[in-house]
Amino acid sequence: DATNVAVGGHTWNVYYGSNGSNDVVSLVRSANTTSGTVDIKAILDWIIKNKGSFTSSWTLDQVQFGPEISSDGGNTQTFVINSFSVSSS
């Protein structure tokens, strides 16, 4: 839905959809990284500005991090996540 969006300290490809019950916004990094910090508030502000069905009155329900495998073509894959945390200020 949007490619190479620079927001929250990284560059993303953005996908809008539904999980069957709720609107979902998925941000997929456009490049691999070994570490980093993401400004979720900046991302939420971008979504509100660029996607009309989202408003500033909505609340954040979940933050998910890590690989989501939809297909691997039968190949063996290894994903290592050493640390993940969420904080607010």
C-alpha positions in Angstrom: 0.0 0.0 0.0 3.0 2.3 0.6 6.7 1.6 0.0 9.9 3.0 1.4 8.1 5.1 4.1 10.7 6.8 6.3 9.1 7.1 9.7 9.9 6.2 13.3 13.6 6.0 12.7 13.5 3.4 9.9 12.2 2.8 6.4 9.1 0.6 6.0 6.8 -1.0 3.5 3.2 -0.4 4.8 0.3 -2.8 4.3 -3.3 -2.2 5.3 -5.7 -5.1 5.8 -8.0 -6.9 8.2 -7.6 -9.9 10.5 -11.3 -10.6 9.9 -12.5 -8.5 12.9 -10.3 -5.4 13.0 -8.3 -3.1 10.7 -4.6 -4.0 10.7 -1.6 -2.0 9.7 1.6 -3.9 9.1 5.0 -2.3 8.8 7.7 -4.4 7.3 11.3 -3.1 7.4 12.6 -2.4 3.9 16.1 -3.5 5.0 17.5 -6.0 7.6 19.0 -4.7 10.8 20.8 -6.1 13.8 19.5 -3.6 16.4 17.6 -0.3 16.7 14.9 1.8 18.3 11.5 2.5 16.8 9.5 5.6 17.6 6.0 4.0 17.7 4.3 7.4 18.4 5.8 8.8 15.1 4.4 5.7 13.3 1.0 6.2 14.8 0.9 9.8 13.8 1.9 8.8 10.2 -0.9 6.2 10.1 -3.5 8.8 11.3 -2.3 11.3 8.8 -2.1 8.9 5.8 -4.9 6.5 6.4 -8.3 8.2 6.7 -10.0 5.3 8.6 -7.7 5.6 11.6 -8.2 8.5 14.0 -6.4 10.0 17.0 -9.1 8.8 19.3 -8.2 5.1 18.8 -6.0 3.4 21.3 -3.0 1.1 20.7 -4.0 -2.5 21.4 -0.9 -4.5 20.5 2.8 -4.2 19.5 4.2 -7.2 17.8 7.8 -7.8 16.8 9.5 -10.6 15.0 9.2 -12.7 11.9 5.8 -13.7 10.5 6.3 -16.5 8.0 3.6 -16.8 5.3 5.6 -19.1 3.1 9.1 -20.4 3.0 9.0 -22.5 -0.2 10.0 -25.6 1.8 13.3 -24.2 2.8 14.6 -24.3 6.4 14.7 -20.9 8.0 16.3 -19.7 11.3 15.3 -16.5 13.1 17.1 -15.3 16.2 15.6 -12.6 18.4 17.8 -11.9 21.5 15.9 -9.0 23.0 12.7 -7.0 22.7 11.2 -4.4 25.0 8.6 -1.7 24.9 8.7 1.5 26.9 6.7 4.7 26.9 7.4 8.3 27.8 
